[in-house]
């Protein structure tokens, strides 16, 4: 944490903006409605609980959609 105190908050804010842009570019590459559904599901579960739960649920739903055991 001491390293973060050495950096001005403006620089950390710019780094956060660049990380957000990179995530937006990844979402723009999604092509199918199933992919958008999985990304939205991961986002919702991550915001509601934690990142690990969102990741696990996303992997399970993506797997079920891939094998067409579930449809959207």
KAGIWO-V705018 format. One record per residue. N is the residue number from 1. RES is the residue in three letters. OMEGA is omega in radians with two decimals (none if undefined). NEAR is the number of other C-alpha atoms within 12 Angstrom. D_LAST is the distance of its C-alpha to the last C-alpha in whole Angstrom. Layout:
n/res/omega/near/d_last
N/RES/OMEGA/NEAR/D_LAST
N/RES/OMEGA/NEAR/D_LAST
This chain:
n/res/omega/near/d_last
1/UNK/-3.13/6/43
2/UNK/3.12/6/47
3/UNK/3.14/8/46
4/UNK/3.11/12/43
5/UNK/3.11/11/46
6/UNK/-3.12/11/48
7/UNK/3.06/14/45
8/UNK/-3.12/12/45
9/UNK/3.13/12/42
10/UNK/3.13/13/42
11/UNK/3.09/14/41
12/UNK/3.09/16/39
13/UNK/3.12/14/37
14/UNK/3.08/14/37
15/UNK/3.10/15/36
16/UNK/3.10/14/33
17/UNK/3.12/14/32
18/UNK/3.10/14/32
19/UNK/3.10/14/30
20/UNK/3.10/14/27
21/UNK/3.12/14/28
22/UNK/3.10/14/27
23/UNK/3.12/16/23
24/UNK/3.11/14/23
25/UNK/3.12/12/24
26/UNK/-3.14/15/21
27/UNK/3.12/20/18
28/UNK/3.14/14/19
29/UNK/3.12/14/19
30/UNK/-3.04/17/15
31/UNK/-3.04/13/14
32/UNK/3.09/15/11
33/UNK/3.11/16/8
34/UNK/-3.14/22/7
35/UNK/3.09/25/10
36/UNK/3.12/22/10
37/UNK/-3.13/23/8
38/UNK/3.13/32/10
39/UNK/3.11/29/13
40/UNK/3.09/22/13
41/UNK/3.12/26/12
42/UNK/3.11/27/15
43/UNK/-3.11/24/17
44/UNK/-3.13/19/17
45/UNK/3.12/20/18
46/UNK/3.12/19/20
47/UNK/-3.11/15/22
48/UNK/-3.08/13/22
49/UNK/3.11/15/23
50/UNK/-3.04/15/24
51/UNK/-3.12/17/23
52/UNK/3.12/16/23
53/UNK/3.11/19/21
54/UNK/3.13/24/18
55/UNK/-3.11/23/19
56/UNK/3.13/20/19
57/UNK/3.11/25/15
58/UNK/3.12/28/14
59/UNK/-3.14/19/15
60/UNK/-3.12/19/14
61/UNK/3.10/27/10
62/UNK/3.10/28/11
63/UNK/3.12/18/13
64/UNK/3.10/17/11
65/UNK/3.14/21/8
66/UNK/-3.13/18/11
67/UNK/3.08/11/13
68/UNK/3.01/12/10
69/UNK/-3.13/12/10
70/UNK/3.12/15/7
71/UNK/-3.14/16/4
72/UNK/none/17/0
